[in-house]
Amino acid sequence: DAGVTQSPTHLIKTRGQQVTLRCSPISGHKSVSWYQQVLGQGPQFIFQYYEKEERGRGNFPDRFSARQFPNYSSELNVNALLLGDSALYLCASSSREFGNQPQHFGDGTRLSIL
Amino acid sequence: AQKVTQAQTEISVVEKEDVTLDCVYETRDTTYYLFWYKQPPSGELVFLIRRNSFDEQNEISGRYSWNFQKSTSSFNFTITASQVVDSAVYFCALKGGSQGNLIFGKGTKLSVKP
């Protein structure tokens, strides 16, 4: 079975632009979470979606938004990009919303803001 | 508040040495889950192990072993006879019983030299 897939792999944008990142979860997984990982730090939680509803949100500004589609794939949108948004964006899927099921991560999208 | 602390920023060992990565966590939840992930230079986070708060049994898997001690809020990870392929950043993560997101430590970069 395919793992979590993310696209694009790399992206270069300039300040003020908008970006959309995409994620396809492992088949059968209904929960998708997004994380931001700045160089040298651990991943920070941005959003969790389960059954197409937002179930959790981390401490990120309203410039960040996301949605989940009927096929459980997800998009993360970031508006009015700032230099500080440069990071690795990771998508993770799991079979359940809560509990001890591990989250499985994709390879990430590396976003660079010039 | 929930928090994960990995006090060791970087560790360098010579191949075949044993190495222990420390993880200390804080939570007020009575039910919670702990995880270890490995992040090689390619960037993907690879799930290694999970432990439930109500299961303090330690585990050994090949060269890997984990020591969970609730009394000291620690969940340490030991690699026996380290190999160059073990070189990566290792993250400890916590999830509350009624939470869907992971809280990560800052990671420990392990370098294994031949």
Interface residues (C-beta under 8 A of the other chain):
Chain A: S31 S33 Y35 G40 Q41 G42 P43 Q44 F45 Q48 Y50 R55 G56 G58 L88 L90 A92 E97 F98 G99 N100 P102 Q103 H104 F105 G106 D107 G108 R110
Chain B: V4 Y33 F35 Y37 S42 G43 E44 L45 V46 F47 R50 N52 F91 A93 K95 G97 S98 Q99 G100 N101 L102 I103 F104 G105 K106 G107
